[in-house]
Amino acid sequence: MSDQQAADDDFSGLGGFFFYVFIVHPCTAWILRPGRFERKKSIMYAIGFLALLAAIKTGLEIQERGPNHYSLLGVTRESSPLDIKRAYKKLSLQLHPDKNPSPDASDQFDRVKQAYDVLMDLEFREVYNKFGKEGIAANKRFNENQFLMEVAVFYVSWAVMAFLLTMGKKSGNAREWVFTGLIVMAVVEVVVMTSQTNPIPSWMFPTLTEADLVRILHSLFPAFMNGCRSMGSYLYVDLDAQLRQLLLALQEQNKDVLMVLRDVQIGVQTIQATGGGGGGPRLTSTADLPVSTDGSVGAVRPTPTGKIRELQGRLQHSNANVAQAVQSLKTEQQSSNLGFYGMILGYIVISYLFS
């Protein structure tokens, strides 16, 4: 692969990343916005939108790459060299520049000839199945240590991106889904690439190679990850927000009760000042309380003013605790927005480190 092709692939991957983050995710969030559709319809519309977009994007990438050697010759992975030779002979007669009036007849014939040369050579055929056209161009051979290192770099970088994208309490479920999908994709890739024979059912995908399957999985994963982010945020139940609302309601209720208690206290003091608070003497301190023989203060019925003041003090203390709890919840929520900017910077750094 040339430097220009590597630069184009890197730019394409970075552009696809920003496409999903800044276009697909906001569109999905718009579909899932509460109140726009019914809950079941919102989920169905979002899943359909993401599936359609992923299918279109993957289809365009496959179309841009063109058919693989098996599809080009009209044979399958199970075809014998004799079958491949017959298919090539038939196509070469049809696409030969002397008989093909197409302007790009020479290019078509060269592609068929290249496909025939690769599939007729057993060693090249195995390399092509594992690594595609790029593996043939680079004369690549399967090395288990090198393969595991490449897989580790790829999945570790995506794991970091997935973690940064799913930071915050809202994305807890999404993070689990994304990492589960990442692990499943890694297992599938390792199994497919390390198997001696292609484990893909030939009756279902007769021309699909291991390299094609891995490429499709890598292409679909960004759509899967952003779908998990959107669905996780939509299905998330913010218990902290509910608790915050309850605490604020309790705080307002405490304020109302305090206001009522002040009015009652003023009324009781007014009644006592005008002589309507009872005929007996009022006890204002512990020195006026009767003392028993053992030195303890005798039981005295509390005055209305004292009980009101005690209740008022408890409500003020409760109000202070509620205000402190609300402030701590607000502080925790402000720190969750830093993950988005860290994710953008982290992706750019990792993309250029491991490109």
C-alpha positions in Angstrom: 0.0 0.0 0.0 1.4 3.4 -1.0 1.8 6.4 1.3 -1.0 8.2 -0.6 -3.4 5.2 -0.1 -2.5 5.1 3.6 -3.2 8.8 3.9 -6.5 8.5 2.1 -7.5 5.6 4.3 -6.6 7.5 7.5 -8.5 10.5 6.3 -11.5 8.4 5.4 -11.5 6.7 8.9 -11.2 10.1 10.6 -14.0 11.5 8.4 -16.2 8.5 9.1 -15.6 9.0 12.9 -16.6 12.6 12.8 -19.6 11.8 10.5 -21.0 9.4 13.1 -20.2 11.6 16.1 -21.5 15.0 14.7 -24.2 13.9 12.3 -25.5 10.4 13.0 -25.6 10.6 16.8 -27.4 14.0 16.8 -29.9 12.7 14.2 -30.6 9.6 16.3 -30.9 11.7 19.5 -33.5 13.8 17.6 -35.5 10.7 16.8 -35.3 9.5 20.4 -36.1 12.9 22.0 -38.9 12.3 24.6 -42.3 13.3 23.4 -41.5 13.3 19.7 -42.8 9.7 19.1 -44.2 6.9 21.2 -41.6 5.0 23.1 -41.8 1.8 21.0 -41.9 3.8 17.8 -38.9 5.9 18.7 -36.8 2.8 19.4 -38.0 1.2 16.1 -37.3 4.3 14.1 -33.9 4.8 15.6 -32.9 1.2 15.0 -34.2 1.3 11.4 -32.4 4.6 10.8 -29.0 3.2 12.1 -29.4 -0.1 10.2 -30.3 1.6 7.0 -27.4 4.1 7.3 -24.9 1.3 8.2 -26.1 -0.8 5.2 -25.8 2.1 2.8 -22.3 3.1 4.0 -21.1 -0.5 4.0 -22.6 -1.1 0.5 -20.9 2.0 -0.9 -17.6 0.9 0.5 -18.0 -2.6 -1.0 -19.0 -1.1 -4.3 -16.0 1.3 -4.3 -13.7 -1.6 -3.7 -15.3 -3.6 -6.5 -16.0 -7.4 -6.7 -13.4 -9.7 -5.2 -11.5 -12.2 -7.3 -14.1 -15.0 -6.8 -17.0 -12.8 -7.7 -15.1 -11.4 -10.7 -14.5 -14.9 -12.1 -17.9 -16.2 -11.1 -16.5 -19.0 -8.9 -16.7 -19.8 -5.2 -14.2 -20.4 -2.5 -14.7 -24.1 -2.9 -14.0 -24.1 -6.6 -11.2 -26.3 -7.9 -8.4 -25.0 -10.1 -10.1 -26.7 -13.0 -13.3 -24.8 -12.4 -11.3 -21.5 -12.1 -9.5 -22.3 -15.3 -12.8 -22.9 -17.2 -14.3 -19.7 -15.8 -11.3 -17.7 -16.8 -11.2 -19.1 -20.3 -14.8 -18.2 -20.8 -14.4 -14.6 -19.5 -11.1 -14.0 -21.4 -12.8 -14.8 -24.7 -15.6 -12.3 -23.8 -13.4 -9.5 -22.4 -10.5 -9.7 -24.7 -9.7 -6.3 -26.2 -10.1 -7.6 -29.7 -13.7 -8.7 -29.0 -14.8 -6.3 -26.3 -15.8 -2.9 -27.7 -15.8 -1.3 -24.2 -13.4 1.6 -23.8 -11.9 0.0 -20.7 -11.7 -3.4 -22.2 -8.0 -3.7 -21.5 -8.5 -2.9 -17.8 -11.3 -5.4 -17.5 -9.2 -8.1 -19.1 -6.2 -7.2 -16.8 -8.4 -7.5 -13.7 -9.6 -10.9 -14.8 -6.1 -12.1 -15.6 -4.9 -10.9 -12.2 -7.7 -12.7 -10.4 -6.9 -15.9 -12.3 -3.2 -15.7 -11.5 -3.9 -15.2 -7.8 -6.5 -17.9 -7.4 -4.5 -20.5 -9.4 -1.5 -20.1 -7.1 -2.4 -21.9 -3.8 -0.1 -19.8 -1.8 -1.3 -16.5 -3.2 -4.9 -17.7 -2.9 -4.4 -18.3 0.9 -2.8 -14.9 1.3 -5.7 -13.3 -0.7 -8.3 -15.0 1.5 -6.7 -13.7 4.6 -5.5 -10.2 3.7 -7.1 -9.3 0.3 -5.5 -7.3 -2.5 -3.4 -5.4 -0.1 -1.8 -8.6 1.2 -0.9 -9.7 -2.3 0.6 -6.3 -3.2 2.7 -6.3 0.0 3.6 -9.9 -0.4 2.3 -10.5 3.1 2.4 -13.8 4.9 0.4 -14.9 8.0 2.5 -14.5 11.1 0.6 -15.2 14.3 2.6 -12.9 16.5 2.4 -10.0 14.1 -1.3 -10.7 13.6 -2.0 -10.7 17.3 -0.1 -7.5 17.7 -2.1 -5.8 15.0 -5.3 -7.0 16.5 -4.3 -5.8 20.0 -3.4 -2.3 18.6 -6.7 -2.0 16.7 -9.0 -3.2 19.5 -7.2 -1.3 22.3 -7.4 1.9 20.3 -11.1 1.3 19.7 -11.6 0.4 23.4 -10.1 3.7 24.4 -12.4 5.5 22.0 -15.4 3.6 23.2 -14.6 4.4 26.8 -14.2 8.1 26.1 -17.4 8.2 24.1 -19.4 6.5 26.8 -18.1 8.4 29.8 -20.7 9.6 32.3 -23.6 7.9 34.2 -25.9 8.2 31.2 -23.8 5.9 29.1 -23.3 3.1 31.6 -25.4 0.6 29.7 -24.1 1.8 26.4 -20.5 1.1 27.6 -21.4 -2.5 28.5 -23.1 -3.0 25.1 -20.2 -1.5 23.2 -17.5 -3.5 25.0 -19.5 -6.7 24.6 -19.7 -6.0 20.9 -16.0 -5.2 20.7 -15.1 -8.5 22.5 -17.4 -10.5 20.2 -15.9 -8.9 17.1 -12.4 -9.6 18.4 -13.2 -13.2 19.0 -14.8 -13.6 15.6 -11.8 -12.0 13.9 -9.2 -14.2 15.7 -11.2 -17.4 15.0 -11.7 -16.5 11.4 -8.1 -15.5 10.7 -6.4 -18.3 12.6 -8.5 -21.1 11.2 -6.9 -23.4 8.6 -10.1 -23.4 6.6 -12.6 -20.6 6.1 -15.3 -21.1 8.8 -17.8 -18.9 6.9 -20.6 -21.2 5.5 -20.1 -21.5 1.8 -23.8 -22.1 1.2 -24.6 -18.7 2.6 -21.7 -16.6 1.4 -19.9 -18.6 -1.3 -17.5 -15.8 -2.4 -16.9 -14.0 0.9 -13.3 -14.3 2.1 -11.9 -13.9 5.6 -10.5 -10.4 4.7 -14.0 -9.3 3.4 -15.7 -10.4 6.6 -13.2 -8.6 8.9 -13.5 -5.5 6.7 -17.3 -5.5 7.0 -17.1 -6.0 10.8 -14.7 -3.0 11.1 -17.0 -0.9 8.9 -20.2 -1.8 10.9 -18.7 -1.2 14.4 -18.8 2.6 14.4 -22.5 2.5 13.6 -23.1 -0.1 16.3 -21.2 1.9 18.8 -23.1 5.1 18.1 -26.3 3.2 18.1 -25.5 1.9 21.6 -24.7 5.4 22.8 -28.0 6.8 21.5 -30.1 3.9 22.8 -28.3 3.8 26.2 -28.9 7.5 26.7 -32.6 7.1 25.8 -33.2 4.1 28.0 -31.2 5.5 30.9 -33.2 6.4 34.1 -31.5 9.3 35.8 -32.0 8.4 39.5 -29.9 11.4 40.5 -32.2 13.8 38.7 -35.2 12.3 40.3 -33.6 12.5 43.7 -32.6 16.1 43.0 -36.2 17.0 42.2 -37.4 15.3 45.3 -34.8 17.2 47.4 -35.7 20.5 45.8 -39.4 19.8 46.5 -38.5 18.9 50.1 -36.5 22.1 50.4 -39.4 24.2 49.2 -41.8 22.4 51.5 -39.4 23.0 54.5 -39.4 26.7 53.6 -43.2 26.8 53.6 -43.4 25.0 56.9 -40.8 27.4 58.4 -42.9 30.4 57.3 -46.0 28.8 58.8 -44.2 28.1 62.1 -43.0 31.7 62.3 -46.6 32.9 61.9 -47.7 30.4 64.6 -44.9 31.5 66.9 -45.8 35.1 66.5 -49.4 34.3 67.3 -48.5 32.3 70.4 -46.2 35.1 71.7 -49.0 37.6 71.1 -51.5 35.5 73.0 -49.0 35.1 75.9 -48.2 38.8 75.9 -51.9 39.7 76.2 -52.4 37.2 79.1 -54.3 34.6 77.1 -51.6 31.9 77.3 -52.9 30.3 80.6 -53.1 31.3 84.2 -50.0 29.4 85.6 -46.5 30.9 85.7 -44.2 30.3 82.7 -40.9 28.5 83.1 -38.2 30.2 81.2 -35.1 28.3 82.5 -33.9 25.1 84.1 -33.4 27.0 87.4 -37.2 27.4 87.7 -37.8 23.6 87.2 -38.7 21.5 90.3 -35.9 19.2 91.5 -36.4 15.7 92.8 -34.7 14.3 95.8 -32.0 12.6 93.7 -31.1 15.9 92.1 -32.6 15.3 88.7 -34.8 17.8 87.0 -38.4 17.0 87.2 -40.6 16.3 84.2 -42.1 19.5 82.9 -44.6 19.9 80.2 -42.9 21.8 77.4 -44.4 25.2 76.4 -45.8 25.7 72.9 -43.2 28.3 72.1 -40.4 25.9 73.0 -41.8 23.1 70.9 -42.1 25.5 67.9 -38.6 26.6 68.3 -37.4 23.0 68.5 -39.3 22.1 65.4 -38.0 25.2 63.6 -34.4 24.3 64.5 -34.8 20.8 63.1 -36.4 22.1 59.9 -33.5 24.6 59.4 -31.0 21.8 59.9 -32.9 19.5 57.4 -33.0 22.4 54.9 -29.3 22.9 55.1 -28.7 19.2 54.5 -31.0 19.2 51.5 -29.2 22.2 50.0 -25.9 20.6 50.5 -27.1 17.4 48.8 -28.5 19.3 45.8 -25.2 21.2 45.4 -23.1 18.0 45.4 -25.3 16.5 42.7 -24.9 19.5 40.5 -21.1 19.4 41.0 -21.0 15.7 39.9 -23.1 16.5 36.8 -20.7 19.3 35.6 -17.7 17.0 35.4 -19.3 14.6 32.8 -19.0 17.0 29.8 -15.2 16.8 29.7 -15.3 13.3 28.2 -16.6 14.4 24.9 -13.7 16.8 24.2 -11.2 14.3 25.5 -12.7 11.7 23.1 -12.1 13.9 20.1 -8.5 14.7 21.0 -7.8 11.0 22.0 -9.1 9.7 18.7 -6.9 12.1 16.7 -3.8 11.2 18.7 -4.3 7.4 18.6 -5.2 7.6 14.9 -1.9 9.2 14.0 0.1 7.1 16.5 -1.0 3.8 15.1 -1.5 4.7 11.5 
